Amino acid sequence: MRHGRREEKSMITHDPLITPSELAARVKSQPMPSREELMKRNSFGSVNNNKYLNRWLGAKK
């Protein structure tokens, strides 16, 4: 009990007829952009410009 109120009103009862797929949260997802659009965005940088690899390999700028 919280603050003197009973929480029974907010309890969800078990329904044996509900399937797990009906309980899953539905998330709206956007379709994957085309390869051309991703290339325009420069989403995939060159390994030659990767500062983490450069530091790890000890490359100089």
PDBQT receptor file of N, H, CA, C and O in Angstrom, charges set to zero:
ATOM      1  N   MET A   1       0.834  -1.188   0.000  1.00  0.00    +0.000 N 
ATOM      2  CA  MET A   1       0.000   0.000   0.000  1.00  0.00    +0.000 C 
ATOM      3  C   MET A   1       0.870   1.239   0.000  1.00  0.00    +0.000 C 
ATOM      4  O   MET A   1       1.844   1.335   0.747  1.00  0.00    +0.000 OA
ATOM      5  N   ARG A   2       0.513   2.170  -0.833  1.00  0.00    +0.000 N 
ATOM      6  H   ARG A   2      -0.278   2.093  -1.440  1.00  0.00    +0.000 HD
ATOM      7  CA  ARG A   2       1.225   3.438  -0.911  1.00  0.00    +0.000 C 
ATOM      8  C   ARG A   2       0.282   4.566  -0.558  1.00  0.00    +0.000 C 
ATOM      9  O   ARG A   2      -0.814   4.659  -1.110  1.00  0.00    +0.000 OA
ATOM     10  N   HIS A   3       0.684   5.397   0.330  1.00  0.00    +0.000 N 
ATOM     11  H   HIS A   3       1.575   5.322   0.779  1.00  0.00    +0.000 HD
ATOM     12  CA  HIS A   3      -0.095   6.579   0.695  1.00  0.00    +0.000 C 
ATOM     13  C   HIS A   3      -1.533   6.219   1.069  1.00  0.00    +0.000 C 
ATOM     14  O   HIS A   3      -2.458   6.994   0.823  1.00  0.00    +0.000 OA
ATOM     15  N   GLY A   4      -1.710   5.053   1.658  1.00  0.00    +0.000 N 
ATOM     16  H   GLY A   4      -0.959   4.424   1.858  1.00  0.00    +0.000 HD
ATOM     17  CA  GLY A   4      -3.029   4.671   2.127  1.00  0.00    +0.000 C 
ATOM     18  C   GLY A   4      -3.994   4.206   1.043  1.00  0.00    +0.000 C 
ATOM     19  O   GLY A   4      -5.143   3.887   1.351  1.00  0.00    +0.000 OA
ATOM     20  N   ARG A   5      -3.566   4.159  -0.208  1.00  0.00    +0.000 N 
ATOM     21  H   ARG A   5      -2.633   4.418  -0.457  1.00  0.00    +0.000 HD
ATOM     22  CA  ARG A   5      -4.453   3.720  -1.296  1.00  0.00    +0.000 C 
ATOM     23  C   ARG A   5      -4.161   2.269  -1.642  1.00  0.00    +0.000 C 
ATOM     24  O   ARG A   5      -3.036   1.793  -1.489  1.00  0.00    +0.000 OA
ATOM     25  N   ARG A   6      -5.157   1.599  -2.095  1.00  0.00    +0.000 N 
ATOM     26  H   ARG A   6      -6.070   1.985  -2.219  1.00  0.00    +0.000 HD
ATOM     27  CA  ARG A   6      -4.944   0.223  -2.540  1.00  0.00    +0.000 C 
ATOM     28  C   ARG A   6      -4.631   0.244  -4.020  1.00  0.00    +0.000 C 
ATOM     29  O   ARG A   6      -5.207   1.029  -4.773  1.00  0.00    +0.000 OA
ATOM     30  N   GLU A   7      -3.719  -0.618  -4.438  1.00  0.00    +0.000 N 
ATOM     31  H   GLU A   7      -3.251  -1.256  -3.827  1.00  0.00    +0.000 HD
ATOM     32  CA  GLU A   7      -3.245  -0.618  -5.820  1.00  0.00    +0.000 C 
ATOM     33  C   GLU A   7      -3.954  -1.660  -6.688  1.00  0.00    +0.000 C 
ATOM     34  O   GLU A   7      -3.529  -1.910  -7.816  1.00  0.00    +0.000 OA
ATOM     35  N   GLU A   8      -4.997  -2.254  -6.192  1.00  0.00    +0.000 N 
ATOM     36  H   GLU A   8      -5.342  -2.050  -5.276  1.00  0.00    +0.000 HD
ATOM     37  CA  GLU A   8      -5.665  -3.317  -6.940  1.00  0.00    +0.000 C 
ATOM     38  C   GLU A   8      -6.291  -2.813  -8.231  1.00  0.00    +0.000 C 
ATOM     39  O   GLU A   8      -6.420  -3.578  -9.187  1.00  0.00    +0.000 OA
ATOM     40  N   LYS A   9      -6.679  -1.558  -8.280  1.00  0.00    +0.000 N 
ATOM     41  H   LYS A   9      -6.575  -0.937  -7.503  1.00  0.00    +0.000 HD
ATOM     42  CA  LYS A   9      -7.337  -1.027  -9.463  1.00  0.00    +0.000 C 
ATOM     43  C   LYS A   9      -6.411  -1.030 -10.675  1.00  0.00    +0.000 C 
ATOM     44  O   LYS A   9      -6.868  -1.212 -11.804  1.00  0.00    +0.000 OA
ATOM     45  N   SER A  10      -5.110  -0.829 -10.449  1.00  0.00    +0.000 N 
ATOM     46  H   SER A  10      -4.739  -0.681  -9.532  1.00  0.00    +0.000 HD
ATOM     47  CA  SER A  10      -4.179  -0.743 -11.568  1.00  0.00    +0.000 C 
ATOM     48  C   SER A  10      -3.563  -2.088 -11.941  1.00  0.00    +0.000 C 
ATOM     49  O   SER A  10      -2.756  -2.165 -12.868  1.00  0.00    +0.000 OA
ATOM     50  N   MET A  11      -3.935  -3.140 -11.230  1.00  0.00    +0.000 N 
ATOM     51  H   MET A  11      -4.590  -3.078 -10.477  1.00  0.00    +0.000 HD
ATOM     52  CA  MET A  11      -3.363  -4.449 -11.542  1.00  0.00    +0.000 C 
ATOM     53  C   MET A  11      -3.928  -4.986 -12.846  1.00  0.00    +0.000 C 
ATOM     54  O   MET A  11      -5.112  -4.825 -13.142  1.00  0.00    +0.000 OA
ATOM     55  N   ILE A  12      -3.072  -5.618 -13.610  1.00  0.00    +0.000 N 
ATOM     56  H   ILE A  12      -2.110  -5.749 -13.370  1.00  0.00    +0.000 HD
ATOM     57  CA  ILE A  12      -3.485  -6.244 -14.862  1.00  0.00    +0.000 C 
ATOM     58  C   ILE A  12      -3.693  -7.725 -14.582  1.00  0.00    +0.000 C 
ATOM     59  O   ILE A  12      -2.821  -8.390 -14.023  1.00  0.00    +0.000 OA
ATOM     60  N   THR A  13      -4.838  -8.226 -14.969  1.00  0.00    +0.000 N 
ATOM     61  H   THR A  13      -5.546  -7.686 -15.423  1.00  0.00    +0.000 HD
ATOM     62  CA  THR A  13      -5.111  -9.636 -14.729  1.00  0.00    +0.000 C 
ATOM     63  C   THR A  13      -4.538 -10.470 -15.863  1.00  0.00    +0.000 C 
ATOM     64  O   THR A  13      -4.371  -9.987 -16.983  1.00  0.00    +0.000 OA
ATOM     65  N   HIS A  14      -4.249 -11.695 -15.569  1.00  0.00    +0.000 N 
ATOM     66  H   HIS A  14      -4.385 -12.087 -14.659  1.00  0.00    +0.000 HD
ATOM     67  CA  HIS A  14      -3.673 -12.605 -16.551  1.00  0.00    +0.000 C 
ATOM     68  C   HIS A  14      -4.771 -13.134 -17.466  1.00  0.00    +0.000 C 
ATOM     69  O   HIS A  14      -5.799 -13.621 -16.998  1.00  0.00    +0.000 OA
ATOM     70  N   ASP A  15      -4.549 -13.037 -18.755  1.00  0.00    +0.000 N 
ATOM     71  H   ASP A  15      -3.713 -12.642 -19.136  1.00  0.00    +0.000 HD
ATOM     72  CA  ASP A  15      -5.479 -13.578 -19.746  1.00  0.00    +0.000 C 
ATOM     73  C   ASP A  15      -4.756 -14.693 -20.494  1.00  0.00    +0.000 C 
ATOM     74  O   ASP A  15      -3.846 -14.403 -21.270  1.00  0.00    +0.000 OA
ATOM     75  N   PRO A  16      -5.120 -15.937 -20.294  1.00  0.00    +0.000 N 
ATOM     76  CA  PRO A  16      -4.402 -17.048 -20.934  1.00  0.00    +0.000 C 
ATOM     77  C   PRO A  16      -4.554 -17.085 -22.453  1.00  0.00    +0.000 C 
ATOM     78  O   PRO A  16      -3.828 -17.818 -23.124  1.00  0.00    +0.000 OA
ATOM     79  N   LEU A  17      -5.480 -16.311 -23.002  1.00  0.00    +0.000 N 
ATOM     80  H   LEU A  17      -6.069 -15.715 -22.457  1.00  0.00    +0.000 HD
ATOM     81  CA  LEU A  17      -5.688 -16.328 -24.448  1.00  0.00    +0.000 C 
ATOM     82  C   LEU A  17      -4.793 -15.336 -25.183  1.00  0.00    +0.000 C 
ATOM     83  O   LEU A  17      -4.752 -15.347 -26.414  1.00  0.00    +0.000 OA
ATOM     84  N   ILE A  18      -4.073 -14.475 -24.454  1.00  0.00    +0.000 N 
ATOM     85  H   ILE A  18      -4.106 -14.466 -23.455  1.00  0.00    +0.000 HD
ATOM     86  CA  ILE A  18      -3.187 -13.503 -25.097  1.00  0.00    +0.000 C 
ATOM     87  C   ILE A  18      -1.872 -14.196 -25.449  1.00  0.00    +0.000 C 
ATOM     88  O   ILE A  18      -1.269 -14.870 -24.614  1.00  0.00    +0.000 OA
ATOM     89  N   THR A  19      -1.444 -14.022 -26.680  1.00  0.00    +0.000 N 
ATOM     90  H   THR A  19      -1.934 -13.474 -27.358  1.00  0.00    +0.000 HD
ATOM     91  CA  THR A  19      -0.181 -14.626 -27.123  1.00  0.00    +0.000 C 
ATOM     92  C   THR A  19       0.976 -13.657 -26.878  1.00  0.00    +0.000 C 
ATOM     93  O   THR A  19       0.745 -12.452 -26.773  1.00  0.00    +0.000 OA
ATOM     94  N   PRO A  20       2.207 -14.147 -26.784  1.00  0.00    +0.000 N 
ATOM     95  CA  PRO A  20       3.360 -13.261 -26.584  1.00  0.00    +0.000 C 
ATOM     96  C   PRO A  20       3.512 -12.210 -27.673  1.00  0.00    +0.000 C 
ATOM     97  O   PRO A  20       3.971 -11.100 -27.401  1.00  0.00    +0.000 OA
ATOM     98  N   SER A  21       3.132 -12.546 -28.903  1.00  0.00    +0.000 N 
ATOM     99  H   SER A  21       2.759 -13.447 -29.124  1.00  0.00    +0.000 HD
ATOM    100  CA  SER A  21       3.258 -11.565 -29.983  1.00  0.00    +0.000 C 
ATOM    101  C   SER A  21       2.300 -10.396 -29.783  1.00  0.00    +0.000 C 
ATOM    102  O   SER A  21       2.581  -9.284 -30.231  1.00  0.00    +0.000 OA
ATOM    103  N   GLU A  22       1.188 -10.629 -29.125  1.00  0.00    +0.000 N 
ATOM    104  H   GLU A  22       0.959 -11.532 -28.761  1.00  0.00    +0.000 HD
ATOM    105  CA  GLU A  22       0.247  -9.545 -28.844  1.00  0.00    +0.000 C 
ATOM    106  C   GLU A  22       0.751  -8.640 -27.728  1.00  0.00    +0.000 C 
ATOM    107  O   GLU A  22       0.352  -7.479 -27.640  1.00  0.00    +0.000 OA
ATOM    108  N   LEU A  23       1.615  -9.160 -26.883  1.00  0.00    +0.000 N 
ATOM    109  H   LEU A  23       1.939 -10.104 -26.954  1.00  0.00    +0.000 HD
ATOM    110  CA  LEU A  23       2.163  -8.371 -25.785  1.00  0.00    +0.000 C 
ATOM    111  C   LEU A  23       3.373  -7.551 -26.211  1.00  0.00    +0.000 C 
ATOM    112  O   LEU A  23       3.745  -6.596 -25.529  1.00  0.00    +0.000 OA
ATOM    113  N   ALA A  24       3.982  -7.908 -27.315  1.00  0.00    +0.000 N 
ATOM    114  H   ALA A  24       3.680  -8.684 -27.869  1.00  0.00    +0.000 HD
ATOM    115  CA  ALA A  24       5.198  -7.222 -27.758  1.00  0.00    +0.000 C 
ATOM    116  C   ALA A  24       4.879  -5.776 -28.119  1.00  0.00    +0.000 C 
ATOM    117  O   ALA A  24       3.842  -5.481 -28.712  1.00  0.00    +0.000 OA
ATOM    118  N   ALA A  25       5.788  -4.888 -27.750  1.00  0.00    +0.000 N 
ATOM    119  H   ALA A  25       6.631  -5.128 -27.268  1.00  0.00    +0.000 HD
ATOM    120  CA  ALA A  25       5.615  -3.471 -28.075  1.00  0.00    +0.000 C 
ATOM    121  C   ALA A  25       5.836  -3.275 -29.565  1.00  0.00    +0.000 C 
ATOM    122  O   ALA A  25       6.805  -3.777 -30.135  1.00  0.00    +0.000 OA
ATOM    123  N   ARG A  26       4.951  -2.559 -30.168  1.00  0.00    +0.000 N 
ATOM    124  H   ARG A  26       4.164  -2.151 -29.706  1.00  0.00    +0.000 HD
ATOM    125  CA  ARG A  26       5.094  -2.285 -31.599  1.00  0.00    +0.000 C 
ATOM    126  C   ARG A  26       5.837  -0.972 -31.771  1.00  0.00    +0.000 C 
ATOM    127  O   ARG A  26       5.412   0.066 -31.264  1.00  0.00    +0.000 OA
ATOM    128  N   VAL A  27       6.934  -1.026 -32.480  1.00  0.00    +0.000 N 
ATOM    129  H   VAL A  27       7.279  -1.869 -32.892  1.00  0.00    +0.000 HD
ATOM    130  CA  VAL A  27       7.775   0.146 -32.691  1.00  0.00    +0.000 C 
ATOM    131  C   VAL A  27       7.727   0.503 -34.166  1.00  0.00    +0.000 C 
ATOM    132  O   VAL A  27       7.964  -0.342 -35.029  1.00  0.00    +0.000 OA
ATOM    133  N   LYS A  28       7.421   1.747 -34.442  1.00  0.00    +0.000 N 
ATOM    134  H   LYS A  28       7.229   2.433 -33.740  1.00  0.00    +0.000 HD
ATOM    135  CA  LYS A  28       7.417   2.189 -35.836  1.00  0.00    +0.000 C 
ATOM    136  C   LYS A  28       8.854   2.384 -36.273  1.00  0.00    +0.000 C 
ATOM    137  O   LYS A  28       9.606   3.124 -35.638  1.00  0.00    +0.000 OA
ATOM    138  N   SER A  29       9.231   1.736 -37.336  1.00  0.00    +0.000 N 
ATOM    139  H   SER A  29       8.620   1.135 -37.851  1.00  0.00    +0.000 HD
ATOM    140  CA  SER A  29      10.596   1.878 -37.823  1.00  0.00    +0.000 C 
ATOM    141  C   SER A  29      10.575   2.457 -39.226  1.00  0.00    +0.000 C 
ATOM    142  O   SER A  29       9.685   2.168 -40.026  1.00  0.00    +0.000 OA
ATOM    143  N   GLN A  30      11.564   3.271 -39.502  1.00  0.00    +0.000 N 
ATOM    144  H   GLN A  30      12.287   3.505 -38.852  1.00  0.00    +0.000 HD
ATOM    145  CA  GLN A  30      11.673   3.847 -40.830  1.00  0.00    +0.000 C 
ATOM    146  C   GLN A  30      12.451   2.883 -41.715  1.00  0.00    +0.000 C 
ATOM    147  O   GLN A  30      13.339   2.180 -41.232  1.00  0.00    +0.000 OA
ATOM    148  N   PRO A  31      12.130   2.844 -43.000  1.00  0.00    +0.000 N 
ATOM    149  CA  PRO A  31      12.861   1.947 -43.890  1.00  0.00    +0.000 C 
ATOM    150  C   PRO A  31      14.319   2.384 -44.036  1.00  0.00    +0.000 C 
ATOM    151  O   PRO A  31      14.644   3.563 -43.904  1.00  0.00    +0.000 OA
ATOM    152  N   MET A  32      15.171   1.427 -44.306  1.00  0.00    +0.000 N 
ATOM    153  H   MET A  32      14.907   0.469 -44.413  1.00  0.00    +0.000 HD
ATOM    154  CA  MET A  32      16.596   1.710 -44.492  1.00  0.00    +0.000 C 
ATOM    155  C   MET A  32      16.770   2.564 -45.743  1.00  0.00    +0.000 C 
ATOM    156  O   MET A  32      16.206   2.245 -46.790  1.00  0.00    +0.000 OA
ATOM    157  N   PRO A  33      17.553   3.657 -45.649  1.00  0.00    +0.000 N 
ATOM    158  CA  PRO A  33      17.793   4.477 -46.845  1.00  0.00    +0.000 C 
ATOM    159  C   PRO A  33      18.539   3.679 -47.910  1.00  0.00    +0.000 C 
ATOM    160  O   PRO A  33      19.195   2.680 -47.612  1.00  0.00    +0.000 OA
ATOM    161  N   SER A  34      18.429   4.130 -49.139  1.00  0.00    +0.000 N 
ATOM    162  H   SER A  34      17.896   4.941 -49.381  1.00  0.00    +0.000 HD
ATOM    163  CA  SER A  34      19.101   3.436 -50.234  1.00  0.00    +0.000 C 
ATOM    164  C   SER A  34      20.616   3.601 -50.109  1.00  0.00    +0.000 C 
ATOM    165  O   SER A  34      21.100   4.477 -49.392  1.00  0.00    +0.000 OA
ATOM    166  N   ARG A  35      21.341   2.762 -50.803  1.00  0.00    +0.000 N 
ATOM    167  H   ARG A  35      20.948   2.050 -51.385  1.00  0.00    +0.000 HD
ATOM    168  CA  ARG A  35      22.811   2.817 -50.768  1.00  0.00    +0.000 C 
ATOM    169  C   ARG A  35      23.306   4.179 -51.239  1.00  0.00    +0.000 C 
ATOM    170  O   ARG A  35      24.243   4.741 -50.672  1.00  0.00    +0.000 OA
ATOM    171  N   GLU A  36      22.667   4.703 -52.282  1.00  0.00    +0.000 N 
ATOM    172  H   GLU A  36      21.906   4.247 -52.743  1.00  0.00    +0.000 HD
ATOM    173  CA  GLU A  36      23.088   5.996 -52.833  1.00  0.00    +0.000 C 
ATOM    174  C   GLU A  36      22.916   7.112 -51.804  1.00  0.00    +0.000 C 
ATOM    175  O   GLU A  36      23.778   7.980 -51.670  1.00  0.00    +0.000 OA
ATOM    176  N   GLU A  37      21.798   7.082 -51.081  1.00  0.00    +0.000 N 
ATOM    177  H   GLU A  37      21.098   6.377 -51.190  1.00  0.00    +0.000 HD
ATOM    178  CA  GLU A  37      21.560   8.117 -50.073  1.00  0.00    +0.000 C 
ATOM    179  C   GLU A  37      22.578   8.023 -48.936  1.00  0.00    +0.000 C 
ATOM    180  O   GLU A  37      23.052   9.042 -48.433  1.00  0.00    +0.000 OA
ATOM    181  N   LEU A  38      22.905   6.802 -48.538  1.00  0.00    +0.000 N 
ATOM    182  H   LEU A  38      22.520   5.975 -48.946  1.00  0.00    +0.000 HD
ATOM    183  CA  LEU A  38      23.908   6.632 -47.482  1.00  0.00    +0.000 C 
ATOM    184  C   LEU A  38      25.281   7.112 -47.943  1.00  0.00    +0.000 C 
ATOM    185  O   LEU A  38      26.031   7.696 -47.161  1.00  0.00    +0.000 OA
ATOM    186  N   MET A  39      25.608   6.869 -49.198  1.00  0.00    +0.000 N 
ATOM    187  H   MET A  39      24.999   6.394 -49.833  1.00  0.00    +0.000 HD
ATOM    188  CA  MET A  39      26.899   7.321 -49.719  1.00  0.00    +0.000 C 
ATOM    189  C   MET A  39      26.947   8.849 -49.788  1.00  0.00    +0.000 C 
ATOM    190  O   MET A  39      28.003   9.441 -49.561  1.00  0.00    +0.000 OA
ATOM    191  N   LYS A  40      25.821   9.494 -50.098  1.00  0.00    +0.000 N 
ATOM    192  H   LYS A  40      24.964   9.014 -50.282  1.00  0.00    +0.000 HD
ATOM    193  CA  LYS A  40      25.768  10.957 -50.121  1.00  0.00    +0.000 C 
ATOM    194  C   LYS A  40      25.999  11.532 -48.729  1.00  0.00    +0.000 C 
ATOM    195  O   LYS A  40      26.617  12.587 -48.581  1.00  0.00    +0.000 OA
ATOM    196  N   ARG A  41      25.503  10.840 -47.713  1.00  0.00    +0.000 N 
ATOM    197  H   ARG A  41      25.001   9.984 -47.833  1.00  0.00    +0.000 HD
ATOM    198  CA  ARG A  41      25.649  11.307 -46.332  1.00  0.00    +0.000 C 
ATOM    199  C   ARG A  41      27.070  11.114 -45.810  1.00  0.00    +0.000 C 
ATOM    200  O   ARG A  41      27.431  11.669 -44.773  1.00  0.00    +0.000 OA
ATOM    201  N   ASN A  42      27.858  10.347 -46.509  1.00  0.00    +0.000 N 
ATOM    202  H   ASN A  42      27.565   9.896 -47.352  1.00  0.00    +0.000 HD
ATOM    203  CA  ASN A  42      29.196   9.975 -46.048  1.00  0.00    +0.000 C 
ATOM    204  C   ASN A  42      29.104   9.249 -44.705  1.00  0.00    +0.000 C 
ATOM    205  O   ASN A  42      29.892   9.502 -43.794  1.00  0.00    +0.000 OA
ATOM    206  N   SER A  43      28.136   8.352 -44.599  1.00  0.00    +0.000 N 
ATOM    207  H   SER A  43      27.496   8.146 -45.339  1.00  0.00    +0.000 HD
ATOM    208  CA  SER A  43      27.912   7.612 -43.362  1.00  0.00    +0.000 C 
ATOM    209  C   SER A  43      29.043   6.641 -43.059  1.00  0.00    +0.000 C 
ATOM    210  O   SER A  43      29.320   6.336 -41.899  1.00  0.00    +0.000 OA
ATOM    211  N   PHE A  44      29.681   6.166 -44.094  1.00  0.00    +0.000 N 
ATOM    212  H   PHE A  44      29.457   6.414 -45.037  1.00  0.00    +0.000 HD
ATOM    213  CA  PHE A  44      30.735   5.178 -43.915  1.00  0.00    +0.000 C 
ATOM    214  C   PHE A  44      32.052   5.815 -44.317  1.00  0.00    +0.000 C 
ATOM    215  O   PHE A  44      32.408   5.851 -45.495  1.00  0.00    +0.000 OA
ATOM    216  N   GLY A  45      32.767   6.316 -43.327  1.00  0.00    +0.000 N 
ATOM    217  H   GLY A  45      32.478   6.287 -42.371  1.00  0.00    +0.000 HD
ATOM    218  CA  GLY A  45      34.032   6.977 -43.603  1.00  0.00    +0.000 C 
ATOM    219  C   GLY A  45      35.109   5.996 -44.015  1.00  0.00    +0.000 C 
ATOM    220  O   GLY A  45      34.987   4.789 -43.808  1.00  0.00    +0.000 OA
ATOM    221  N   SER A  46      36.153   6.527 -44.595  1.00  0.00    +0.000 N 
ATOM    222  H   SER A  46      36.252   7.507 -44.764  1.00  0.00    +0.000 HD
ATOM    223  CA  SER A  46      37.272   5.707 -45.029  1.00  0.00    +0.000 C 
ATOM    224  C   SER A  46      38.078   5.248 -43.819  1.00  0.00    +0.000 C 
ATOM    225  O   SER A  46      38.154   5.958 -42.816  1.00  0.00    +0.000 OA
ATOM    226  N   VAL A  47      38.676   4.069 -43.911  1.00  0.00    +0.000 N 
ATOM    227  H   VAL A  47      38.614   3.493 -44.726  1.00  0.00    +0.000 HD
ATOM    228  CA  VAL A  47      39.543   3.607 -42.823  1.00  0.00    +0.000 C 
ATOM    229  C   VAL A  47      40.788   4.474 -42.728  1.00  0.00    +0.000 C 
ATOM    230  O   VAL A  47      41.442   4.508 -41.685  1.00  0.00    +0.000 OA
ATOM    231  N   ASN A  48      41.122   5.174 -43.803  1.00  0.00    +0.000 N 
ATOM    232  H   ASN A  48      40.591   5.146 -44.650  1.00  0.00    +0.000 HD
ATOM    233  CA  ASN A  48      42.286   6.053 -43.774  1.00  0.00    +0.000 C 
ATOM    234  C   ASN A  48      42.037   7.300 -42.929  1.00  0.00    +0.000 C 
ATOM    235  O   ASN A  48      42.990   7.948 -42.496  1.00  0.00    +0.000 OA
ATOM    236  N   ASN A  49      40.784   7.643 -42.691  1.00  0.00    +0.000 N 
ATOM    237  H   ASN A  49      40.010   7.117 -43.043  1.00  0.00    +0.000 HD
ATOM    238  CA  ASN A  49      40.439   8.823 -41.907  1.00  0.00    +0.000 C 
ATOM    239  C   ASN A  49      39.881   8.456 -40.538  1.00  0.00    +0.000 C 
ATOM    240  O   ASN A  49      39.149   9.243 -39.939  1.00  0.00    +0.000 OA
ATOM    241  N   ASN A  50      40.210   7.292 -40.045  1.00  0.00    +0.000 N 
ATOM    242  H   ASN A  50      40.805   6.652 -40.532  1.00  0.00    +0.000 HD
ATOM    243  CA  ASN A  50      39.692   6.835 -38.763  1.00  0.00    +0.000 C 
ATOM    244  C   ASN A  50      40.687   7.199 -37.668  1.00  0.00    +0.000 C 
ATOM    245  O   ASN A  50      41.754   6.593 -37.568  1.00  0.00    +0.000 OA
ATOM    246  N   LYS A  51      40.335   8.196 -36.842  1.00  0.00    +0.000 N 
ATOM    247  H   LYS A  51      39.468   8.688 -36.924  1.00  0.00    +0.000 HD
ATOM    248  CA  LYS A  51      41.274   8.679 -35.827  1.00  0.00    +0.000 C 
ATOM    249  C   LYS A  51      41.579   7.615 -34.776  1.00  0.00    +0.000 C 
ATOM    250  O   LYS A  51      42.665   7.615 -34.197  1.00  0.00    +0.000 OA
ATOM    251  N   TYR A  52      40.639   6.714 -34.524  1.00  0.00    +0.000 N 
ATOM    252  H   TYR A  52      39.757   6.714 -34.994  1.00  0.00    +0.000 HD
ATOM    253  CA  TYR A  52      40.875   5.675 -33.532  1.00  0.00    +0.000 C 
ATOM    254  C   TYR A  52      41.872   4.643 -34.045  1.00  0.00    +0.000 C 
ATOM    255  O   TYR A  52      42.755   4.206 -33.307  1.00  0.00    +0.000 OA
ATOM    256  N   LEU A  53      41.733   4.257 -35.307  1.00  0.00    +0.000 N 
ATOM    257  H   LEU A  53      41.016   4.613 -35.907  1.00  0.00    +0.000 HD
ATOM    258  CA  LEU A  53      42.708   3.328 -35.885  1.00  0.00    +0.000 C 
ATOM    259  C   LEU A  53      44.076   3.986 -35.979  1.00  0.00    +0.000 C 
ATOM    260  O   LEU A  53      45.097   3.356 -35.704  1.00  0.00    +0.000 OA
ATOM    261  N   ASN A  54      44.091   5.263 -36.372  1.00  0.00    +0.000 N 
ATOM    262  H   ASN A  54      43.262   5.775 -36.596  1.00  0.00    +0.000 HD
ATOM    263  CA  ASN A  54      45.370   5.966 -36.484  1.00  0.00    +0.000 C 
ATOM    264  C   ASN A  54      46.085   6.001 -35.141  1.00  0.00    +0.000 C 
ATOM    265  O   ASN A  54      47.291   5.765 -35.074  1.00  0.00    +0.000 OA
ATOM    266  N   ARG A  55      45.361   6.289 -34.084  1.00  0.00    +0.000 N 
ATOM    267  H   ARG A  55      44.381   6.481 -34.138  1.00  0.00    +0.000 HD
ATOM    268  CA  ARG A  55      45.978   6.337 -32.753  1.00  0.00    +0.000 C 
ATOM    269  C   ARG A  55      46.439   4.947 -32.327  1.00  0.00    +0.000 C 
ATOM    270  O   ARG A  55      47.525   4.786 -31.770  1.00  0.00    +0.000 OA
ATOM    271  N   TRP A  56      45.603   3.945 -32.593  1.00  0.00    +0.000 N 
ATOM    272  H   TRP A  56      44.721   4.075 -33.045  1.00  0.00    +0.000 HD
ATOM    273  CA  TRP A  56      45.933   2.595 -32.172  1.00  0.00    +0.000 C 
ATOM    274  C   TRP A  56      47.155   2.068 -32.923  1.00  0.00    +0.000 C 
ATOM    275  O   TRP A  56      48.004   1.393 -32.341  1.00  0.00    +0.000 OA
ATOM    276  N   LEU A  57      47.240   2.376 -34.202  1.00  0.00    +0.000 N 
ATOM    277  H   LEU A  57      46.551   2.925 -34.675  1.00  0.00    +0.000 HD
ATOM    278  CA  LEU A  57      48.363   1.906 -35.008  1.00  0.00    +0.000 C 
ATOM    279  C   LEU A  57      49.579   2.828 -34.917  1.00  0.00    +0.000 C 
ATOM    280  O   LEU A  57      50.649   2.497 -35.427  1.00  0.00    +0.000 OA
ATOM    281  N   GLY A  58      49.417   3.978 -34.272  1.00  0.00    +0.000 N 
ATOM    282  H   GLY A  58      48.547   4.246 -33.857  1.00  0.00    +0.000 HD
ATOM    283  CA  GLY A  58      50.532   4.902 -34.127  1.00  0.00    +0.000 C 
ATOM    284  C   GLY A  58      50.830   5.687 -35.387  1.00  0.00    +0.000 C 
ATOM    285  O   GLY A  58      51.953   6.155 -35.571  1.00  0.00    +0.000 OA
ATOM    286  N   ALA A  59      49.847   5.842 -36.259  1.00  0.00    +0.000 N 
ATOM    287  H   ALA A  59      48.934   5.462 -36.110  1.00  0.00    +0.000 HD
ATOM    288  CA  ALA A  59      50.062   6.593 -37.502  1.00  0.00    +0.000 C 
ATOM    289  C   ALA A  59      50.179   8.080 -37.194  1.00  0.00    +0.000 C 
ATOM    290  O   ALA A  59      49.556   8.582 -36.258  1.00  0.00    +0.000 OA
ATOM    291  N   LYS A  60      50.975   8.770 -37.984  1.00  0.00    +0.000 N 
ATOM    292  H   LYS A  60      51.480   8.362 -38.744  1.00  0.00    +0.000 HD
ATOM    293  CA  LYS A  60      51.143  10.214 -37.811  1.00  0.00    +0.000 C 
ATOM    294  C   LYS A  60      50.308  10.942 -38.841  1.00  0.00    +0.000 C 
ATOM    295  O   LYS A  60      50.105  10.467 -39.959  1.00  0.00    +0.000 OA
ATOM    296  N   LYS A  61      49.825  12.119 -38.433  1.00  0.00    +0.000 N 
ATOM    297  H   LYS A  61      49.990  12.504 -37.525  1.00  0.00    +0.000 HD
ATOM    298  CA  LYS A  61      48.989  12.913 -39.344  1.00  0.00    +0.000 C 
ATOM    299  C   LYS A  61      49.810  13.565 -40.416  1.00  0.00    +0.000 C 
ATOM    300  O   LYS A  61      49.267  14.270 -41.267  1.00  0.00    +0.000 OA
TER     301      LYS A  61
